[in-house]
Amino acid sequence: MSTARQQTLPFEDLAEVPTASSWCRRWTHRQPSWMRARHGGFDSRLYTVEPLDEAAAKRFVIEHHYAASYPSATRRFGLYQHSVTGGAPQLCGVAVFGTPAGARVLTSTLPDLEPNREALLCSRFVLTDACPGNSESWFLARCHDELLAAGVRGVISFADPVPRQDVHGRLTAIGHVGTIYKATNSIYTGRAAARTLRLLPDGTVLHDRAVQKVRRQEQGHRYVENKLISLGAPVPRAGCDPAEWLREALEAVRVRRLRHRGVHRYVFRLGKNRRERERVRLGRPELPPPERPDPPHQYAS
């Protein structure tokens, strides 16, 4: 059996973009669009929020969200738009709440809550451009109501402030600092750990967990392998060492490395009133939320 070697990848440094503004961001077929929040247009009488099954949530998220991936999910909700003239309601937004890769993501910030039951991670929140301004705050509030009724007392959401591009220079993730979270009574608790991302040619991220699945041949490894093959990696040979094949695959698709100072972390304490919310203890200090992106030189090698 051959020994896996640490791959050497080219670095890519991209500045963050200033999206802490009055614009509402939407994603449709993984393409961003914006509208002014002050323009409004949202009429709650035309919208409902319903629990969503796994297949429908996954299909919508992969089709529209810039990450083009679907995470582990505990609870899923859909935002439906109803027409004044009748007809079937249209799914125009999805929120996914679930389990992070490590329980410490939850316990370090919400130490008194049982992870994955009383505390969850908001792992996907995406609305299409069919939703008018101010839709997201109403949708998020309804999701929190449903979660509270199910016994959830805390939710963590992350905002990724670093843009990403594919190999052709097309922007695949614009970066954001969590404007919607700041506007909906969240608490900012700083950044998550800095890291280095593996950036695939299409601008999506090959996460460490996906790499681990291939190396250990765990459930889901075929999906990751097929993704790399579709981007130009060789088909694994029978009996080959998975770690060695992964090294060859990453070289073949020319994976880039992107330095990332860490995503912004926001916390929602859930309760029927302010007193109940304040009983949820935080394991991290509250900090002033970010107003602008980091200067580009902070990403220099």
C-alpha positions in Angstrom: 0.0 0.0 0.0 1.4 3.4 -1.0 1.7 6.2 1.5 -0.4 9.3 1.0 1.6 12.5 0.7 0.6 16.1 1.6 -0.5 17.8 -1.6 1.0 21.2 -2.5 -1.7 23.4 -3.9 -1.5 27.0 -5.3 -2.9 29.7 -3.1 -5.7 32.1 -4.0 -6.4 35.2 -2.0 -9.7 37.0 -2.5 -10.9 40.1 -0.7 -14.2 40.2 1.1 -16.9 42.3 -0.4 -18.9 45.0 1.5 -22.4 43.6 1.7 -23.4 45.1 5.0 -26.0 47.3 3.4 -29.7 47.8 2.9 -29.7 45.4 0.0 -31.5 42.0 0.3 -29.6 39.1 -1.4 -31.3 36.3 -3.3 -30.0 33.2 -5.1 -31.7 31.7 -8.1 -29.9 28.8 -9.9 -26.8 29.7 -8.0 -26.8 33.3 -9.4 -27.0 36.2 -7.0 -29.5 39.1 -7.3 -30.3 42.0 -5.0 -33.1 44.3 -4.1 -33.5 47.2 -1.7 -35.0 46.3 1.6 -36.7 49.6 1.8 -38.7 48.8 -1.3 -40.6 46.2 0.7 -43.4 44.6 -1.2 -43.7 41.6 1.2 -47.3 40.7 2.1 -47.4 38.0 4.8 -51.0 37.1 3.7 -49.5 35.6 0.6 -46.9 33.4 2.3 -46.9 30.4 4.5 -44.1 28.4 6.1 -44.3 24.6 6.2 -42.1 21.7 7.3 -40.3 20.3 4.2 -39.4 16.8 3.4 -35.7 15.9 2.9 -35.9 15.3 -0.9 -37.7 18.6 -1.7 -35.3 20.6 0.6 -32.2 19.0 -0.9 -33.4 19.5 -4.5 -34.1 23.2 -3.9 -30.9 23.9 -2.0 -28.6 22.2 -4.6 -30.4 24.0 -7.4 -30.2 27.5 -6.0 -27.7 27.8 -3.1 -24.2 29.0 -4.2 -22.6 26.1 -2.2 -24.4 23.6 -4.5 -24.4 21.1 -1.6 -26.7 19.8 1.0 -25.7 19.4 4.7 -26.9 17.1 7.4 -30.4 18.2 8.4 -32.6 17.8 11.4 -35.4 20.2 10.5 -36.3 21.8 7.2 -38.8 24.5 6.4 -40.1 25.9 3.1 -41.4 29.4 2.3 -44.4 29.1 0.0 -45.8 32.0 -2.1 -49.5 31.9 -2.8 -51.1 33.6 -5.8 -54.0 36.0 -5.4 -55.6 34.3 -8.4 -55.3 30.8 -7.0 -53.2 27.9 -8.1 -50.7 25.8 -6.3 -48.3 27.6 -3.9 -44.8 28.0 -5.1 -41.7 27.1 -3.1 -39.5 30.1 -3.1 -37.3 29.7 0.0 -35.8 26.9 2.2 -34.2 27.0 5.6 -32.2 24.0 6.9 -31.3 23.4 10.5 -29.2 20.5 11.6 -26.1 19.0 13.0 -22.6 20.5 12.5 -19.6 18.2 11.9 -18.5 18.5 15.5 -20.7 19.0 18.6 -18.3 21.7 20.0 -19.6 24.1 17.3 -22.8 24.2 19.4 -21.5 23.4 23.0 -18.8 26.1 23.0 -21.3 28.8 22.3 -24.5 27.4 23.9 -23.0 25.3 26.8 -26.2 24.7 28.7 -28.2 23.4 25.8 -28.2 19.8 24.5 -26.6 19.8 21.1 -28.8 18.7 18.2 -31.9 18.8 20.3 -32.0 22.1 22.2 -29.4 23.7 20.0 -29.1 23.6 16.2 -27.1 25.0 13.4 -28.8 27.0 10.6 -26.8 25.4 7.8 -28.7 26.7 4.7 -30.9 29.7 4.3 -31.8 30.6 0.7 -34.5 32.6 -1.0 -35.0 33.0 -4.7 -35.5 36.4 -6.5 -39.3 35.7 -6.5 -39.3 36.9 -2.9 -39.7 40.7 -2.3 -37.7 42.7 0.2 -38.1 41.9 3.9 -39.2 38.3 3.1 -36.2 36.8 4.9 -36.8 38.3 8.3 -40.4 37.1 8.3 -39.4 33.6 7.1 -36.6 33.4 9.7 -39.0 34.4 12.5 -41.5 31.8 11.6 -38.8 29.1 11.5 -37.7 30.1 15.0 -41.3 29.9 16.2 -41.5 26.3 14.9 -38.2 25.4 16.4 -39.1 26.8 19.8 -42.3 24.8 19.8 -40.2 21.7 19.2 -37.9 22.5 22.2 -35.1 24.2 20.5 -33.7 27.1 22.5 -30.7 28.2 20.6 -29.6 28.5 16.9 -26.2 29.3 15.5 -25.8 30.9 12.0 -22.6 31.6 10.1 -22.0 34.3 7.5 -19.1 33.6 5.1 -17.5 37.0 4.2 -15.1 35.7 1.6 -16.0 35.7 -2.1 -15.1 32.8 -4.3 -14.5 32.4 -8.1 -14.3 29.5 -10.5 -11.3 29.0 -12.7 -12.7 31.3 -15.3 -13.0 34.2 -12.9 -16.8 34.0 -12.5 -18.0 34.9 -9.0 -19.6 31.8 -7.4 -20.0 33.2 -3.9 -20.2 37.0 -3.2 -19.4 36.9 0.5 -21.6 38.5 3.2 -21.3 39.7 6.8 -24.7 38.5 8.1 -26.8 41.6 7.5 -30.1 39.6 7.9 -28.8 38.2 11.2 -28.0 41.6 12.5 -31.4 42.8 11.6 -33.2 39.9 13.4 -32.1 40.1 17.0 -29.1 37.8 16.8 -25.9 38.2 19.0 -22.6 38.4 17.3 -19.9 36.3 19.0 -16.9 36.7 16.7 -15.3 34.5 14.0 -15.0 30.8 13.9 -11.5 29.3 13.5 -9.3 30.4 10.5 -8.7 27.7 8.0 -7.6 27.0 4.5 -10.2 25.9 2.0 -9.8 23.5 -1.0 -11.4 25.3 -3.9 -12.6 23.2 -6.8 -12.5 24.5 -10.4 -16.3 25.3 -10.4 -15.8 27.6 -7.3 -17.3 25.2 -4.8 -15.5 24.1 -1.7 -14.2 20.5 -1.0 -14.8 20.3 2.7 -12.5 18.4 5.1 -15.4 16.0 5.9 -15.8 15.1 2.2 -12.0 14.4 2.0 -12.3 12.2 5.1 -15.1 10.2 3.5 -12.9 9.4 0.5 -9.8 8.5 2.5 -11.8 6.2 4.9 -14.3 5.1 2.3 -17.2 6.1 4.5 -20.8 6.5 3.5 -21.1 9.3 0.9 -17.6 8.7 -0.6 -18.9 7.8 -4.0 -20.7 11.2 -4.3 -17.4 13.0 -3.6 -15.5 10.8 -6.0 -18.0 11.3 -8.8 -17.8 15.1 -8.2 -14.1 15.0 -8.7 -14.3 12.7 -11.7 -16.8 15.1 -13.3 -14.2 17.8 -12.9 -11.4 15.8 -14.6 -10.1 13.4 -12.0 -9.2 9.9 -13.1 -11.5 7.0 -12.3 -10.2 5.0 -9.3 -8.4 1.8 -10.2 -9.6 -1.4 -8.7 -7.7 -2.0 -5.4 -6.0 1.4 -5.3 -5.3 3.2 -2.1 -8.1 5.8 -1.6 -5.8 8.3 -0.1 -3.3 8.0 -3.0 -6.1 8.3 -5.5 -7.4 11.4 -3.7 -4.0 13.1 -4.0 -3.9 12.3 -7.7 -7.4 13.5 -8.1 -6.8 16.9 -6.4 -3.7 17.4 -8.6 -5.7 16.5 -11.8 -8.5 18.9 -11.1 -6.0 21.6 -10.0 -7.6 22.3 -6.7 -6.7 25.8 -5.3 -6.1 26.8 -1.7 -8.0 29.8 -0.3 -6.9 31.3 3.0 -10.0 32.1 5.1 -9.9 34.0 8.4 -13.1 32.4 9.6 -16.8 32.9 9.1 -18.8 35.3 11.3 -20.8 33.6 14.1 -24.3 34.7 15.1 -26.4 33.3 17.9 -30.2 33.3 18.3 -31.6 32.7 21.8 -35.1 31.5 21.4 -37.9 32.1 23.9 -41.5 33.3 24.2 -40.3 36.6 25.7 -37.2 38.5 26.5 -36.8 36.9 30.0 -36.8 33.4 28.5 -34.4 34.4 25.8 -32.0 35.9 28.3 -32.0 32.7 30.4 -30.1 31.0 27.5 -26.4 31.4 28.6 -23.8 32.2 26.1 -20.3 30.6 26.2 -18.8 33.4 24.3 -18.8 37.2 24.8 -21.1 39.4 22.8 -19.1 41.6 20.4 -19.9 44.5 18.0 -21.0 43.0 14.7 -18.9 43.6 11.6 -19.8 46.6 9.5 -17.3 46.1 6.6 -15.1 43.4 5.1 -11.5 42.8 6.1 -8.8 44.7 4.0 -7.3 42.5 1.3 -3.8 42.6 2.8 -4.9 40.5 5.7 -5.1 37.6 3.3 -1.6 37.9 1.9 0.7 34.9 2.1 
